[in-house]
C-alpha cells in the first residue's frame, strides 16, 4: 500500500480562526471526515468527530471555531478543544 499525498487547498484559503477545509481520510479501514484549520499561523488537521460523543463537530458546514476563533467547539454538546 502506498501513501498518497494530495493538496487540500491553497494555503491562503485557511484563515486564522476561520472556516475549515473538510476532506475524507481512510482511518482504521473506514472512510471518515476530517478537517484542516489554521490557528496562530499553523495548520492543523483532525478527524471530524468529538472525543466524547460519536458525532461530527461542525455546527455549520466548515465551521468549527467558536465566535472568538480560539476554540474548536462540538456542536452536539458544546465541548471545547484547544486547536493545538
Buried (B, 14 or more C-beta within 10 A) or exposed (E): EEEEEEEBEEEEEBEBBBBBBBBEEEEEEEEBBBBBBBBEEEEBEBBBBBEEEEEBBBBEEEBBBBEEBBBBBBBBEEBEBEBE
